[in-house]
Amino acid sequence: MSRATHTRAVVAMSLGGLLFGFDTAVISGVTDALRHEYALSSAGLGAAVSAALWGTLAGALFSGPPGDRWGSLAVLRVVGLLYVISAVGCAVATSLPAFVAFRVLGGLAIGASSVLVPVYIAEISPPQRRGLLVGLFQFNIVAGILVAYLSNYLVAQAVPADIAWRWKLGVAAVPAGLFLLLLTGLPQSPRWLTARGRDVEAQAAAARLGLAAVPVVESGGTGRLDWRIHRMPILLAIAIGLFNQLSGINAILYYLNDIFAAAGFHGVSGDMQAIAIGAANLVATVTGMAIIDRVGRKPLLIGGGMVTALALAGVALVYAGAAPAAWLLPLLILFIVAFAMSQGAVIWVYLSEIFPTDVRARGQSIGSATHWVANAVLSFAFPLVADWDRALPFWFFAAAMLAQAALVWRLFPETRGRDLEAISADLAR
Protein backbone atom coordinates (compact mmCIF):
# COMPACT_ATOMS: atom_id res chain seq x y z
CA MET A 1 0.00 0.00 0.00
CA SER A 2 2.82 2.42 0.89
CA ARG A 3 4.58 1.91 -2.47
CA ALA A 4 1.28 2.43 -4.28
CA THR A 5 0.60 5.63 -2.31
CA HIS A 6 4.06 7.00 -3.09
CA THR A 7 3.66 6.16 -6.78
CA ARG A 8 0.24 7.82 -6.88
CA ALA A 9 1.66 10.91 -5.18
CA VAL A 10 4.48 11.23 -7.72
CA VAL A 11 2.11 10.58 -10.66
CA ALA A 12 -0.40 13.13 -9.35
CA MET A 13 2.26 15.79 -8.87
CA SER A 14 3.79 15.08 -12.25
CA LEU A 15 0.36 15.57 -13.79
CA GLY A 16 0.61 19.11 -12.44
CA GLY A 17 3.54 19.51 -14.85
CA LEU A 18 1.44 18.23 -17.74
CA LEU A 19 -1.24 20.81 -16.94
CA PHE A 20 1.49 23.46 -16.80
CA GLY A 21 2.69 22.54 -20.30
CA PHE A 22 -0.78 21.99 -21.75
CA ASP A 23 -2.20 25.31 -20.55
CA THR A 24 0.93 27.15 -21.72
CA ALA A 25 0.82 25.76 -25.27
CA VAL A 26 -2.89 25.22 -26.01
CA ILE A 27 -3.43 28.93 -26.72
CA SER A 28 -1.27 28.64 -29.85
CA GLY A 29 -4.08 26.77 -31.59
CA VAL A 30 -6.82 29.37 -31.00
CA THR A 31 -5.22 32.75 -31.72
CA ASP A 32 -6.90 33.20 -35.12
CA ALA A 33 -10.28 32.23 -33.68
CA LEU A 34 -9.86 34.68 -30.79
CA ARG A 35 -9.02 37.48 -33.19
CA HIS A 36 -12.23 36.78 -35.12
CA GLU A 37 -14.50 36.02 -32.15
CA TYR A 38 -13.68 39.17 -30.20
CA ALA A 39 -12.69 41.42 -33.14
CA LEU A 40 -9.20 41.89 -31.71
CA SER A 41 -6.41 44.08 -32.96
CA SER A 42 -2.87 42.76 -32.72
CA ALA A 43 -2.49 44.58 -29.40
CA GLY A 44 -5.76 43.10 -28.14
CA LEU A 45 -4.70 39.61 -29.15
CA GLY A 46 -1.37 40.10 -27.40
CA ALA A 47 -3.17 41.18 -24.23
CA ALA A 48 -5.50 38.17 -24.34
CA VAL A 49 -2.67 35.69 -24.91
CA SER A 50 -0.25 37.25 -22.40
CA ALA A 51 -2.86 37.48 -19.62
CA ALA A 52 -1.91 33.99 -18.48
CA LEU A 53 1.76 35.02 -18.23
CA TRP A 54 0.98 37.78 -15.73
CA GLY A 55 -1.19 35.36 -13.78
CA THR A 56 1.71 32.92 -13.84
CA LEU A 57 4.04 35.51 -12.37
CA ALA A 58 1.53 36.29 -9.61
CA GLY A 59 1.06 32.58 -8.90
CA ALA A 60 4.82 32.07 -8.63
CA LEU A 61 5.26 35.11 -6.37
CA PHE A 62 2.40 34.52 -3.97
CA SER A 63 2.03 30.75 -3.67
CA GLY A 64 5.13 30.31 -1.51
CA PRO A 65 3.80 31.71 1.80
CA PRO A 66 0.54 29.67 1.77
CA GLY A 67 2.55 26.62 0.67
CA ASP A 68 4.81 26.95 3.70
CA ARG A 69 1.91 27.73 6.02
CA TRP A 70 -0.68 25.13 4.97
CA GLY A 71 1.52 22.66 3.09
CA SER A 72 2.08 22.25 -0.63
CA LEU A 73 -0.55 19.52 -0.94
CA ALA A 74 -3.37 21.62 0.54
CA VAL A 75 -2.64 24.56 -1.75
CA LEU A 76 -2.28 22.30 -4.80
CA ARG A 77 -5.86 21.12 -4.30
CA VAL A 78 -6.93 24.74 -4.79
CA VAL A 79 -4.60 24.96 -7.79
CA GLY A 80 -6.29 21.93 -9.37
CA LEU A 81 -9.66 23.63 -8.95
CA LEU A 82 -8.29 26.78 -10.61
CA TYR A 83 -7.17 24.70 -13.61
CA VAL A 84 -10.69 23.28 -13.98
CA ILE A 85 -12.40 26.68 -13.61
CA SER A 86 -9.98 28.28 -16.08
CA ALA A 87 -10.47 25.62 -18.74
CA VAL A 88 -14.26 25.64 -18.54
CA GLY A 89 -14.42 29.43 -18.20
CA CYS A 90 -12.24 30.09 -21.26
CA ALA A 91 -14.33 27.62 -23.26
CA VAL A 92 -17.67 29.30 -22.47
CA ALA A 93 -16.54 32.95 -22.20
CA THR A 94 -18.79 35.30 -24.15
CA SER A 95 -16.74 38.47 -23.75
CA LEU A 96 -13.08 39.43 -23.87
CA PRO A 97 -12.91 40.57 -20.21
CA ALA A 98 -14.33 37.22 -19.10
CA PHE A 99 -11.87 35.32 -21.29
CA VAL A 100 -8.92 37.32 -19.94
CA ALA A 101 -10.07 36.77 -16.35
CA PHE A 102 -10.21 33.00 -16.83
CA ARG A 103 -6.80 33.06 -18.56
CA VAL A 104 -5.37 34.87 -15.53
CA LEU A 105 -6.79 32.13 -13.27
CA GLY A 106 -5.06 29.53 -15.42
CA GLY A 107 -1.84 31.49 -15.16
CA LEU A 108 -2.13 31.58 -11.37
CA ALA A 109 -2.41 27.80 -11.40
CA ILE A 110 0.64 27.43 -13.66
CA GLY A 111 2.76 29.72 -11.49
CA ALA A 112 1.72 27.97 -8.28
CA SER A 113 2.40 24.57 -9.85
CA SER A 114 5.94 25.63 -10.76
CA VAL A 115 6.55 26.36 -7.07
CA LEU A 116 4.63 23.73 -5.12
CA VAL A 117 4.84 20.55 -7.20
CA PRO A 118 8.66 20.29 -7.14
CA VAL A 119 8.64 21.10 -3.42
CA TYR A 120 6.25 18.25 -2.56
CA ILE A 121 8.03 15.70 -4.76
CA ALA A 122 11.45 16.65 -3.37
CA GLU A 123 10.24 16.31 0.21
CA ILE A 124 8.89 12.77 -0.28
CA SER A 125 11.73 11.44 -2.47
CA PRO A 126 14.78 9.45 -1.34
CA PRO A 127 18.02 11.36 -2.02
CA GLN A 128 19.33 8.86 -4.56
CA ARG A 129 16.22 9.22 -6.76
CA ARG A 130 15.22 12.81 -6.05
CA GLY A 131 16.58 14.21 -9.31
CA LEU A 132 14.69 11.66 -11.39
CA LEU A 133 11.41 12.05 -9.51
CA VAL A 134 11.41 15.85 -9.43
CA GLY A 135 12.55 15.74 -13.06
CA LEU A 136 9.26 14.07 -13.93
CA PHE A 137 7.71 17.51 -13.46
CA GLN A 138 9.85 18.94 -16.29
CA PHE A 139 9.19 15.87 -18.44
CA ASN A 140 5.46 16.36 -18.06
CA ILE A 141 5.74 20.06 -18.92
CA VAL A 142 7.34 19.04 -22.22
CA ALA A 143 4.82 16.22 -22.68
CA GLY A 144 1.97 18.62 -21.92
CA ILE A 145 3.13 20.96 -24.68
CA LEU A 146 3.12 18.10 -27.19
CA VAL A 147 -0.25 16.85 -25.93
CA ALA A 148 -1.66 20.36 -26.40
CA TYR A 149 -0.47 20.44 -30.03
CA LEU A 150 -1.93 16.98 -30.65
CA SER A 151 -5.18 17.84 -28.88
CA ASN A 152 -5.58 21.02 -30.93
CA TYR A 153 -5.11 19.01 -34.13
CA LEU A 154 -7.59 16.29 -33.16
CA VAL A 155 -10.25 18.74 -31.98
CA ALA A 156 -9.90 20.70 -35.21
CA GLN A 157 -10.63 17.49 -37.15
CA ALA A 158 -13.63 16.46 -35.05
CA VAL A 159 -15.46 19.68 -34.14
CA PRO A 160 -17.06 22.35 -36.38
CA ALA A 161 -14.64 25.19 -37.04
CA ASP A 162 -16.76 27.92 -35.43
CA ILE A 163 -16.69 26.27 -32.00
CA ALA A 164 -13.47 24.24 -32.24
CA TRP A 165 -11.50 26.88 -30.31
CA ARG A 166 -13.82 26.52 -27.33
CA TRP A 167 -13.34 22.75 -27.26
CA LYS A 168 -9.56 23.13 -27.62
CA LEU A 169 -9.49 25.21 -24.45
CA GLY A 170 -12.17 23.27 -22.57
CA VAL A 171 -10.53 19.87 -22.98
CA ALA A 172 -7.92 20.92 -20.39
CA ALA A 173 -10.61 20.35 -17.75
CA VAL A 174 -10.18 16.58 -18.22
CA PRO A 175 -6.55 16.29 -17.00
CA ALA A 176 -7.29 18.98 -14.40
CA GLY A 177 -10.13 16.87 -13.00
CA LEU A 178 -7.86 13.82 -12.96
CA PHE A 179 -5.22 15.86 -11.10
CA LEU A 180 -7.76 16.77 -8.43
CA LEU A 181 -8.94 13.16 -8.15
CA LEU A 182 -5.42 11.79 -7.70
CA LEU A 183 -4.68 14.33 -4.96
CA THR A 184 -7.59 13.00 -2.90
CA GLY A 185 -6.38 11.03 0.10
CA LEU A 186 -2.68 11.81 -0.28
CA PRO A 187 -0.84 12.72 2.95
CA GLN A 188 0.96 15.96 3.58
CA SER A 189 4.74 15.90 3.27
CA PRO A 190 6.29 14.27 6.38
CA ARG A 191 9.04 16.90 6.28
CA TRP A 192 6.50 19.73 6.33
CA LEU A 193 4.59 18.07 9.17
CA THR A 194 7.77 17.60 11.21
CA ALA A 195 8.81 21.21 10.65
CA ARG A 196 5.41 22.25 12.03
CA GLY A 197 5.91 20.09 15.14
CA ARG A 198 3.25 17.54 14.09
CA ASP A 199 5.43 14.50 14.69
CA VAL A 200 2.70 11.86 15.06
CA GLU A 201 1.10 12.89 11.77
CA ALA A 202 4.55 12.94 10.17
CA GLN A 203 5.19 9.33 11.22
CA ALA A 204 1.84 8.24 9.83
CA ALA A 205 2.46 10.11 6.55
CA ALA A 206 5.94 8.60 6.20
CA ALA A 207 4.52 5.11 6.74
CA ARG A 208 1.82 5.67 4.11
CA LEU A 209 4.43 6.90 1.61
CA GLY A 210 6.79 4.00 2.32
CA LEU A 211 9.63 6.20 3.58
CA ALA A 212 12.22 4.34 5.63
CA ALA A 213 12.07 6.90 8.44
CA VAL A 214 10.65 10.29 9.28
CA PRO A 215 13.23 12.84 8.15
CA VAL A 216 14.94 14.70 10.98
CA VAL A 217 13.85 18.29 10.42
CA GLU A 218 14.33 21.17 12.81
CA SER A 219 10.94 22.43 13.94
CA GLY A 220 10.09 25.86 15.21
CA GLY A 221 11.58 27.79 12.30
CA THR A 222 10.36 31.33 11.71
CA GLY A 223 8.92 30.47 8.31
CA ARG A 224 10.47 33.68 6.97
CA LEU A 225 13.23 34.11 4.47
CA ASP A 226 16.07 35.92 6.22
CA TRP A 227 18.85 37.42 4.09
CA ARG A 228 21.39 36.85 6.85
CA ILE A 229 20.55 33.14 7.08
CA HIS A 230 19.37 32.31 3.57
CA ARG A 231 21.55 34.62 1.49
CA MET A 232 23.31 31.85 -0.43
CA PRO A 233 20.22 29.82 -1.44
CA ILE A 234 18.41 33.06 -2.39
CA LEU A 235 21.26 34.06 -4.71
CA LEU A 236 21.44 30.56 -6.18
CA ALA A 237 17.67 30.54 -6.80
CA ILE A 238 17.79 33.92 -8.56
CA ALA A 239 20.79 32.84 -10.63
CA ILE A 240 19.36 29.55 -11.84
CA GLY A 241 15.95 31.10 -12.61
CA LEU A 242 17.57 34.00 -14.48
CA PHE A 243 20.06 31.94 -16.49
CA ASN A 244 17.33 29.49 -17.44
CA GLN A 245 15.74 32.29 -19.48
CA LEU A 246 19.00 33.98 -20.50
CA SER A 247 19.57 30.85 -22.56
CA GLY A 248 16.86 32.27 -24.82
CA ILE A 249 14.76 29.11 -24.59
CA ASN A 250 11.30 30.64 -24.36
CA ALA A 251 12.04 33.56 -26.66
CA ILE A 252 13.26 31.09 -29.29
CA LEU A 253 10.28 28.75 -28.87
CA TYR A 254 7.77 31.62 -28.95
CA TYR A 255 9.25 33.04 -32.17
CA LEU A 256 10.41 29.81 -33.79
CA ASN A 257 8.49 30.33 -37.03
CA ASP A 258 9.81 33.89 -37.31
CA ILE A 259 13.36 32.65 -36.71
CA PHE A 260 13.08 30.18 -39.58
CA ALA A 261 11.38 32.69 -41.86
CA ALA A 262 14.10 35.29 -41.21
CA ALA A 263 16.68 32.76 -42.41
CA GLY A 264 14.75 32.20 -45.63
CA PHE A 265 12.85 29.02 -44.75
CA HIS A 266 9.47 30.30 -45.90
CA GLY A 267 8.54 26.92 -47.35
CA VAL A 268 9.26 24.92 -44.23
CA SER A 269 6.08 23.72 -42.53
CA GLY A 270 5.50 25.27 -39.13
CA ASP A 271 4.04 21.99 -37.97
CA MET A 272 7.13 20.05 -39.06
CA GLN A 273 9.41 22.52 -37.29
CA ALA A 274 7.41 22.14 -34.07
CA ILE A 275 7.48 18.35 -34.35
CA ALA A 276 11.26 18.23 -34.90
CA ILE A 277 12.01 20.66 -32.07
CA GLY A 278 9.38 19.15 -29.77
CA ALA A 279 10.58 15.59 -30.33
CA ALA A 280 14.18 16.60 -29.65
CA ASN A 281 13.06 18.38 -26.48
CA LEU A 282 11.19 15.33 -25.21
CA VAL A 283 13.98 12.82 -25.93
CA ALA A 284 16.63 15.06 -24.38
CA THR A 285 14.47 15.69 -21.29
CA VAL A 286 14.13 11.94 -20.73
CA THR A 287 17.89 11.54 -21.13
CA GLY A 288 18.57 14.33 -18.65
CA MET A 289 16.21 12.74 -16.12
CA ALA A 290 17.91 9.37 -16.55
CA ILE A 291 21.40 10.70 -15.76
CA ILE A 292 20.83 13.57 -13.32
CA ASP A 293 21.21 11.36 -10.22
CA ARG A 294 24.32 9.67 -11.63
CA VAL A 295 26.14 12.59 -13.22
CA GLY A 296 25.01 15.32 -10.82
CA ARG A 297 23.54 18.79 -11.20
CA LYS A 298 26.75 20.80 -11.67
CA PRO A 299 28.23 18.76 -14.55
CA LEU A 300 24.93 18.95 -16.43
CA LEU A 301 24.70 22.73 -16.00
CA ILE A 302 28.34 23.33 -16.93
CA GLY A 303 28.40 20.98 -19.92
CA GLY A 304 24.98 22.07 -21.11
CA GLY A 305 25.93 25.74 -20.81
CA MET A 306 28.99 25.25 -22.99
CA VAL A 307 27.12 23.29 -25.68
CA THR A 308 24.18 25.72 -25.76
CA ALA A 309 26.67 28.58 -26.10
CA LEU A 310 28.26 26.80 -29.06
CA ALA A 311 24.90 26.17 -30.74
CA LEU A 312 23.71 29.75 -30.17
CA ALA A 313 26.95 31.17 -31.53
CA GLY A 314 26.40 29.02 -34.61
CA VAL A 315 22.90 30.44 -35.06
CA ALA A 316 24.35 33.95 -34.75
CA LEU A 317 26.89 33.12 -37.47
CA VAL A 318 24.05 31.96 -39.74
CA TYR A 319 22.29 35.30 -39.32
CA ALA A 320 25.57 37.18 -39.77
CA GLY A 321 26.00 35.44 -43.13
CA ALA A 322 29.14 33.62 -41.98
CA ALA A 323 27.57 30.14 -41.97
CA PRO A 324 25.12 28.41 -44.36
CA ALA A 325 21.38 28.74 -43.65
CA ALA A 326 21.08 24.95 -43.87
CA TRP A 327 22.82 24.75 -40.49
CA LEU A 328 19.96 26.56 -38.73
CA LEU A 329 17.68 23.59 -37.96
CA PRO A 330 20.52 21.28 -36.78
CA LEU A 331 21.91 24.08 -34.59
CA LEU A 332 18.52 24.78 -33.03
CA ILE A 333 17.99 21.07 -32.38
CA LEU A 334 21.45 20.92 -30.76
CA PHE A 335 20.48 23.92 -28.63
CA ILE A 336 17.19 22.32 -27.55
CA VAL A 337 18.90 19.02 -26.72
CA ALA A 338 21.64 20.70 -24.67
CA PHE A 339 19.12 22.91 -22.87
CA ALA A 340 16.71 20.07 -22.07
CA MET A 341 19.49 17.86 -20.68
CA SER A 342 20.93 20.64 -18.53
CA GLN A 343 18.84 23.67 -17.58
CA GLY A 344 15.54 21.96 -18.36
CA ALA A 345 16.34 18.88 -16.30
CA VAL A 346 18.00 20.70 -13.39
CA ILE A 347 16.12 23.94 -12.64
CA TRP A 348 13.09 22.60 -10.74
CA VAL A 349 15.17 19.92 -9.02
CA TYR A 350 17.82 22.33 -7.79
CA LEU A 351 15.34 24.96 -6.63
CA SER A 352 13.51 22.34 -4.56
CA GLU A 353 16.72 21.21 -2.83
CA ILE A 354 18.51 24.33 -1.58
CA PHE A 355 16.10 25.86 0.98
CA PRO A 356 15.21 24.64 4.49
CA THR A 357 11.83 22.98 4.92
CA ASP A 358 10.18 25.88 6.77
CA VAL A 359 10.84 28.28 3.84
CA ARG A 360 11.17 25.85 0.93
CA ALA A 361 8.04 26.98 -0.92
CA ARG A 362 8.94 30.66 -0.41
CA GLY A 363 12.44 30.00 -1.70
CA GLN A 364 11.14 28.06 -4.68
CA SER A 365 8.86 30.99 -5.48
CA ILE A 366 11.88 33.33 -5.71
CA GLY A 367 13.53 31.18 -8.36
CA SER A 368 10.27 30.56 -10.20
CA ALA A 369 9.26 34.25 -10.18
CA THR A 370 12.73 35.22 -11.46
CA HIS A 371 12.24 32.71 -14.26
CA TRP A 372 8.86 34.20 -15.24
CA VAL A 373 9.95 37.84 -15.03
CA ALA A 374 12.97 37.11 -17.24
CA ASN A 375 10.67 35.19 -19.59
CA ALA A 376 8.35 38.20 -19.97
CA VAL A 377 11.18 40.71 -20.48
CA LEU A 378 13.16 38.64 -22.96
CA SER A 379 10.09 37.56 -24.94
CA PHE A 380 9.14 41.22 -25.29
CA ALA A 381 12.65 42.39 -26.19
CA PHE A 382 13.62 39.59 -28.58
CA PRO A 383 11.71 40.75 -31.70
CA LEU A 384 12.72 44.38 -31.10
CA VAL A 385 16.44 43.55 -30.92
CA ALA A 386 16.18 41.03 -33.78
CA ASP A 387 14.63 43.69 -36.03
CA TRP A 388 17.75 45.80 -35.45
CA ASP A 389 20.28 42.97 -35.76
CA ARG A 390 19.13 39.38 -36.24
CA ALA A 391 22.36 37.88 -34.93
CA LEU A 392 22.64 40.03 -31.79
CA PRO A 393 20.13 38.18 -29.54
CA PHE A 394 21.92 34.90 -30.19
CA TRP A 395 25.35 36.36 -29.41
CA PHE A 396 23.87 37.68 -26.15
CA PHE A 397 22.34 34.30 -25.24
CA ALA A 398 25.61 32.51 -26.06
CA ALA A 399 27.61 34.86 -23.84
CA ALA A 400 25.10 34.37 -21.00
CA MET A 401 25.50 30.59 -21.22
CA LEU A 402 29.28 30.84 -20.99
CA ALA A 403 28.87 33.09 -17.96
CA GLN A 404 26.49 30.54 -16.42
CA ALA A 405 28.97 27.68 -16.92
CA ALA A 406 31.70 29.70 -15.16
CA LEU A 407 29.39 30.76 -12.32
CA VAL A 408 28.15 27.22 -11.69
CA TRP A 409 31.70 25.88 -11.69
CA ARG A 410 32.85 28.45 -9.12
CA LEU A 411 29.86 28.88 -6.81
CA PHE A 412 27.16 26.21 -7.11
CA PRO A 413 27.31 23.33 -4.60
CA GLU A 414 26.55 19.81 -5.80
CA THR A 415 23.33 18.39 -4.30
CA ARG A 416 23.27 14.92 -5.86
CA GLY A 417 22.48 12.13 -3.37
CA ARG A 418 22.47 14.39 -0.30
CA ASP A 419 19.73 14.79 2.31
CA LEU A 420 17.80 18.03 1.97
CA GLU A 421 18.62 18.96 5.55
CA ALA A 422 22.37 18.57 4.98
CA ILE A 423 22.20 20.75 1.86
CA SER A 424 20.31 23.58 3.57
CA ALA A 425 22.57 23.39 6.64
CA ASP A 426 25.69 23.85 4.51
CA LEU A 427 24.19 26.76 2.60
CA ALA A 428 23.20 28.52 5.81
CA ARG A 429 26.81 28.76 7.00
C-alpha positions, 0 to 999 in steps of 0.5 A: 500500500505504501509503495502504491501511495508513493507512486500515486503521489508522484504521478499526481504531482507530475500531472501538475507539470502536464497541466502546466505545459498543456495550458501554456501551449494550447493557446497557440491553436486558437489565436486566429479564432480569438481574433475573429470572435472578439474582433481583436487588434494585434495589441488586443490579441497580445493582451488576451494571450499574455494574460496567463503570463501575468497570472503565472508571475503572480502565482509564482510570487504569492504561492510560496507563503501559503505553501509553507503555512498550509503545506504544498498539498493543501494549496495544490488542491486549490490549484487543481480547482483553478485549472478546472475553472480556467479551462471551462471558463475560457471555453464558455466565455462570451466576452473578452474581459471574461476570457482574460479573467479566466486566462489569468486564473489559469496562469495563477495555477501554472505559477503555483504549480511551478513552485509547489509541485517540485517542493512536494516531490522533493520532500517525499523522495529518497536522495538517490532518486530525487533528481529523477522524480522531481525531473518528472515535473519537467518531463510532463511540462514538455509532454503537456506541450506536445499533448496540447499540439496533438489535442488542438489538431484532433479537436480541429478534425472532429469539431465544427470550425466555429466552435473548435476553439472553445473545445480546444481550451475546454478539454484541459478540464479533463486532465485537471479533474484527474489531477484533483482526483489523484490528490484525494487522500494523499498525505501531507509531506512528512518533512512539512509536518515535522517542521510544524511540530506535528510528529505523530502525523509525520510518522503516519504520513511517512509510513503511508508513503513508504519512507524508511524513516521520518526525516529529521527536520528542525521544527520551530523555524520562523517560516520567513526568508532571512537574508542573513541566514538564507543569502546563499540559497536566495542568490542561487535561486535567482541565478538559476531562474535567471540563467534558465531564461538567459539561454533564450529558450522561451524567446526562441520557442515563442518566435520559432516560425519567425526565426526560420522565416528570417533565415529564408525558410518560408517553405518549411512547414511550421508543424514540421518545425514544431514536431522536430524541435518538440521531439528533440526536447522530449527525448533530451528531457528523458535523457537528462532525467535518466542521468541527473542522479548519476552525473550530478547537477553541476556537470549537467549545468556546466556541460549544457551551458557550454554546448548551448553557447556553441549552438547559439553562436552558430545560429548567430553566425548563420544570421551574420552570413558567416555560416550556411542557412542549412545549419539553422535547424541542426543548430537549433535542435542541438540547442534544444537538446543541450538545454533540455538535458541541462537547464531543463532537467535541473532547474526545478530539481535544484530549486527544490533542494537548496532551501530549508523545509520551513521556507522551501516553498517561499524559496522556490517561489523566488527562483520561479518568479525570477524565471517568469519575469525574465521570460516576460522581459526577454520575450518582449525584447527579442523581436525588437532587438532582432529587427535591429540585428538578427544575430545580436540576440543569439550572441547575447544568449551565447555569452550568457550561457558561458557566464552561467557555466563559469558561475556554476563551476565556481559557486554552485554546490553539488546536491546529488544524493544528499539529504535536503537537511544537509544541503540547507545546513551547509548553505546557511553557513 
